[in-house]
Amino acid sequence: MTKPGFFRRGEALALLLLCVLQAACIGIATLPPTHRDGLPILRVAAPRAERVSASISPYGPGFEQELLTLFAGERGYALDLIEVDSPEQAWSALREGTVDLVVGLGGKAPDTLESPFVAGPAYATSRPVLVHSSRRYALRTDDEICVNPILTTDQRFLSDTLTEETEAVNCIAWTSKVDGVSVTPILSTLNEDRARFALVDDWSYSLWQPFFLGVKPAKAMGREVSYRWFWNSGSEHLHTDLTAFWEQREEDDRLATLHDKYFGFLPDEADYYDIDNLSKAVEEALPRYQEVIVAQSSRNNIDPLLLTAVIYQESRFDAHATSKTGVRGLMQLTQDTARVLRVNRLNPAESIKGGARYLNMLWNEFEEMNLDPWDRWFFTLASYNQGIGHVFDAIALSRSMGGTGRTWHELKEVLPLLAWEKYYSQTKHGYTRGYEAVHYVENIRYYYYILHGLVTLARPEAENLGELLSAIPVNWPVI
């Protein structure tokens, strides 16, 4: 028979062992997972910036996010994107090993981030630009940089640029930094005339410029700054994968195509008058046509904001618009096209009906090419402007020159050649003003970007745009 004392000691040991095991299990459960769906998790630190995670762009989740998704898809990783409030927070996380990769930061890593941490190749560049409130004087003399507070974001290359500029005029800059790298608080401050100058990177500024018309560029400053990815080369497998990924980008045009998708439509200099006219058209002219735009967008599977951008590009919402080539009405239809579509192009409602239907017909013509949806829409818009035959000529010409003929990035380089006899003589449909098609598509892309941004930012001008949102196709831009 077991002695009572022995039983109690065994019971106590069993209970102790159970507690130890439970504690161990709890400890394991609180550790971050290393795999998801059988794939290693890649932890990525990135700043809160439009170029990283898009908030106003209609063209996708963001340039950096798509680039990361491309890497993860090619190399077999699951992504964890971790937003950081400052560059230093990102560098600290990389040093401490709580992230594997840092993206979206311009300039060099801090000197304290030494080997085995490495920087990948430059994949984009930016330049510091001094901007000013339009209600105040622009930069009249260089020494005004030293007698006015300069707002900047928390980016080292901006501070370095100010130091270089002020040393040239033998003074010291008076800076006021905001937390993080987002330019919107700074642009808002200048837009509301609460400061005169700010120094921002032109990449970020170009994305936000249409929404802060009270801010204007004063001077491009400093040298170009490169953007790179940073990682720990001691992580041998990851280092090998990242090195191979960037080597592959040197062999294909995926990076250039992605860059064009998100930024290729941005003008070198914003036309403030045109942007203001677009806002006025949304407020004053759009309400007359909202109902028909919604109806025809829904019927033809088009985002009504895109259809609105097409109307603005074609006629500035002037129902009586007539071009020198004879196209007329809100959607600038030719007489032959209007006849085929059986619409009265001078009637605003029928013009929108015909234009939307024609866009849908052109979209369907590219079905067999299995294009990326946005490239397909850009091909469609170019066809609306110059005719689908000329677009197919450009596709063929691109292929004959070693391209794929499958991306707008390629096609926008080839279309202008169709105005040259050396090239159009090789095509089926001959001469066309291909450069006009490129300008046309890029304008619409820009107007669409602005309209989408006005809605996202809930600007007053967006009140009339909100009613259009009910007709956006469920899987847009796929239809």
N, C-alpha and C positions, 0 to 999 in steps of 0.2 A: 504494500500500500504506500502511495506517495505521501511523503511527509508534508504537512500543511505549510511549513516554512519554505520548502523547496518550490512548492506550487506558487507561492506568492512572489518569489524571486524570478521565476520563469515568466510569470505574467507581467511582472514589471519590465523585464528585458524585452518581451514581445511588444509591449506598449511603447517602450523607448525606440525600438527598431522601426515601428510604424510611424512614429513622429518624425524620425530622421528621414525616412523615405518620403513622407508627405512634404517635408520641408524642401527636400531635394527636388521633388516634382514641381513645387511652387516656384523654386528658383529657376528651373529650366523653362517654365512657362512664361516667366517675365523677360527672358532674353529675347531680343528681336529675332524674328525668323530669318533664315539665310536663303530659303528657297520658296518659290511660289509656283504652283502648277508644274513642279519638276524643274523649274528654271532658277538659276542663281539670281538673287536680287541685286540690282545695281542701284545704290543709293546716290542720288545726284543732288548737289546743292546749287541753287540758282537764285538770282535776285528777282524781286517782283518787278518785272519790266515787260512792256508790250512785246518786245522782240522775242521774249522767252515764252510767255503764256499770253496769247492774244485775248484781249477783252473787247476791243473795238473792231478788229478785223473780221470780215465775214469769210475769209479764205481758209480757215482751219484753226487748230488749237494753238498755233504759234510756231515760228521758225525754229527755235531751239528745240521745242517739244517734238516737232516732226523729225528733226535731225537725230535726236536721241532715239526716237521710235525706229528710225531707219537702222541705227546701230544695233539696237536691241533685237530687231527682227533678223538682221543678217548674222548676228553673233550669238543669239540665243540667251537673252537676259530678260528678266522681268524688271520693270522700272519703278522706282520710288522717287518722285520728284519732291524735293524738300525746299520750300521757299525760305530764303534768308533775308534778314532786314538790312544787312550791310555786307560789304566785301570781307571785313574782318571776321564776321560770323562764319562766312564760308571757309576762309583760310583756317580758322580755328578748328572747324569740324573736320577738315581734311587732315590737319596735323594729328588730331586726336583719334582719327580712324572711324568717326561716326558717319562719314560719307566716303564714297569711293572716287567721286568725280566732282569737279567744280566747272560750271559752264556759265556763259553769259556775262563775263566780266572783261572789260577792256583793259589794256595795259599789262604791265608786268606783275608777277606775283611779288609779295613783299620779300625783302632780303632774308627774313627769318624762315622762309619756306625753302629750305635747301634740299639737296639730294637725300633720299631717293625720289623726291617729288619732281615731276617733269611737266613741261608745257608742250602740248601738241602743236602742229603747224597752224599758222594764221589762216582763218577761214572767212574773215570779214574785217573791214577797217572802218574807222570812224575818225572824225576830226572835231576838236573842241570848237564851238562857235559861241561868240558873245552875242546875246540877244538883249533887246531893250523894250521897255514899254512904249507903245506907239504914241502915247500921250506926252511923252517926254522926248528930249533931243536924243538922237543917236550919238554914237561916239564921235566927237568933234576933234579931239586931240588924244594921243595915246596916254598922256598923264592923267586923264580923267578916270582911268581905271583905278588910280591910287586914291582918289578923293571921293569915290562913291563906293558904298558897300556892294560887293559882288556876291550874289547868291550862287551856291554850287551844291551839287549832290556829294555824297560821301564816296568819291572816286579819286584815287591817288593821281591819276593822270591829269585831272582837272586842276588840282592844286599845283602840280608840277608846271603845268602850262602857265598858270597865273604868275608863278615865281619867275619863270623865264621871261614873260612879257614885261613884268614890272622891273626886273633887273636891267632890261634894255633902256628904260627911261629913268633909272636910278631912283626907284621908290619901292615901297612895300604895299602889296595889295591888301585891301580891307575886305576880308571874306566873311561870309555868314553861311555856314553849312546846314543843310537839312538832313534829317536822318534818312538812311537808305539811299537807293540809286534812282528812284522814280523822279521823273522831271515834272510830273503834273502839279505837285504843290508849288514848285517854283514858277511854272508858267501861269498858274492861277494868280499868284502874287503879283506878277507883272501885268497880267491881263486886267487886274483890278486896280492898277496904278498904285500899288503899295510898295513898289521898289522900281528902280530905274534899270539896273543891269543884272544879268545872270550869265553864268557860263555853263553850257550843257554840251553833250555830245550831239553832233548833227544827225546821227542815226536815230536817236530817240526823238529829237526835235522834229524831224521830217514826218514822223508818224503822228505826232500830236499837233502839228502846226495848224491844220485846218480847223481845229476846235478852239484855238486861242488866237483869234484874229487881232487882238490888241497887243500881240507880241510880234516883233519883227527882228530879223537878223541884223546885226551891226557890223560884225567882223569875224571872219574865219581866223582862228588862232592856232598856233602850235603845229606840231607834226601830226601825221596820221597815226592813229593808235590801232593796234592789232587786237583781235579777239581770238582766243585760243581756249582749248579745254586743258584742264590740269588734273593730274592723277599721280598715284603712288606707283612708281616703276617696280617697287618691291613686290607688288601683287603680280606675280609673273604672268598668270593666265590672262588677267585683265589687260596688262601692259601689251601683251602680244596681240590681243584682239583689237585694242584701240589703235595700235600702230598699223595693223593690217587694214583697218577701216579707213584710216586717213590716206593710206597708200592707194586704196581702191578709189577714193574720191579724186585722186589725181588722174585716174584712168577713165573716169566717166564724167557725165555732166549733171549728176544728181544734185550736187551742191548748188550749181549755178541755176538749175531749174527751180529748186526750192527757194533760192534767194529771189528769183524773178517773180515767183508766185506771191510772195509776201511784200516785196518792196519794188518790183520792177516798174510799177505804174506811178510811183511817186515822182512828181516833177522836180527838176533841179531848183526851180524857183516857183513858189506858190503864187497863183494869181488871186490876190485877195478880192479883187472886184468880182471875179467869176464865182468864187466860193460864196461871197455875200449874195450874189444873184441867185445861186442855187437855194440858199436858205429862204430868200424872199419868194421864190417860185413854190417852195414847199408850203409856205404860209399862205400865199395869196392865190396861186393858180391851181395847185394840187386838189384842194377841196372840191372843185368843180368836176373832177374826173375820178375821184376816189372809187366810186361805186363800180364804174366800168373797169378800172384797173384791177380791182379785187376780183371781179367776175371773170375777166379774160385771163388773168394770171392763174386763177384756180382751174379754169378750163384747159389751159395749155401747159400746166405744170412749170410755171416760172415764178421765181421769187418776185413779188410785186415791187420790192425795193429796186431790184435789177431792172424791171420794166420801167419804173419811174426814171432811173438813170438813163436808159435808152431814150426815153421821150425828151428828157432835158438835153441830151447831147444832140438829138435830131432837130429839135425845133424850139428849145427853151420854153416849151408849153405854149407856143404861138400856133393856134389852129389854122392860121392863114399863111404860115411860113411857106416860101417857095424858093428853091435853090436855082442856081444858074443852069443846072443840068435838067431841070424840069420836074424834079420830085417835089411833092407838096404834102401839106397837112402835118398833124402832130407827129406822125411816125415817118414822114418823108417817103411815102411810097411812090414808085414809078407808076405811070398809067397802066403799063402792061401787068405789073404785079397786082395792082388793085383790081384789074379786070379778071385775072386768074382767081383771086381770092373772093371776087364778087362783093366788093365793098366800095362805098363812096369815100374816097380818100379825103375829101373836103369836110366830111362829117366827123367831128372829133371822136365820137363813140365808135363809129365804124373804122376809123383810122386805127384806133387802139386795138380793136378786134382783129383787123387785118394784120397789123404789125406783130401782135402776140402770136397769132396763128402761123405767120411766116417764120418767126423765130423757132417755133416748135417743129415746123417742117424741116428747117435747116438742121436743127439738132438731130433729128431722126436720120438725116443723110450720112451722119458719121457713126452710125450704130456699129457697122462691121469693123471699124478700126479699133474698138475696145480701148478708147482713150481714157486717161484720167479725167474725171468729170469736169474739173475746172478748165483743163486744156480744151476739152470738147466745147465748153461754153465760149471760150475765147475764139476758137475756130468758127463757131456759129456766128458770133458778133462780126468777125471779119468778113464772113460770107454775106451777112446782111448789108454790109457796107459796099463791098466790091463785087459780089457775086460768087456763088459757090464754085463755079468752074475755075476761077482764078485761084481760089484757095487750094483746090486740088492740084492745080499747076504748081503752086508753091510747095506743096507736100512732095510732089514728084521731083521738083528741082532740089529740095533739101536732101532727098535720098540720093540723087545723082551726085551730090557734092559730099557724100559720106555721112550724112546725118540720118536720123530715124524718121524725120517728118512727123513725129508724134507729140511734140511739145510746143507750146506757144513760145518758149524761149528760143527754140530753133526757128520757128516760122517767122517771128518778128524780125529776124536777121535776113531772111530770104525774101519776104514779100516786097521790100523796096527794090530788089533787083529786077522785078517784073516791069519796071519802068525803063529798063535799059534793053536796047535791041539785042545786045550780045546774049541776054538771058531769055527775054520773052520770045525771041525767034525760035527757041527750042521747045516752046510750050504749045499746048493745044488751043488755048483761048487767047493767046497773044498779049498785047500790051494792057497794063492796068496800072493805076496809081496806087501801088502797094504800100507806099509810105503813108498814104492817107488812111489805109486800113489799120496800120499799126497805131497811128495817132488816135484814130477813132476808138479802137479797143482800149487803149490805155486810158483815154479820157473817161470812158464808161466805167472801167475798173475803179478809177479814182473817185468818181461821183458815187458809185455804189458803196465804196469804202466809207465815204463821208456820211452818206445816208444811214448806213448801218451803225456808224459811230454815234450819230445824233440820237438814235433810238437807244443804244446801249447806255449812253451817258444821261439819258432822260432830259435832254436839252429842251427848252421851250419850243424850238422849231419842230421837235419830234412829235408834238401833239397830233398833227395831221397824219404823220407816218404810222402812228400806233394802230390806226384802223386797218392798215394794210397787212399787218402781221398775221391775221387769221388765215390768209391765203398762201402762206409759205408752204411748199410741198413738204411732206413728212420727212423724206430722206434727202432733202436738198443738200448739195447740188445734183445728186443722182435723181433721175426721174424715170 
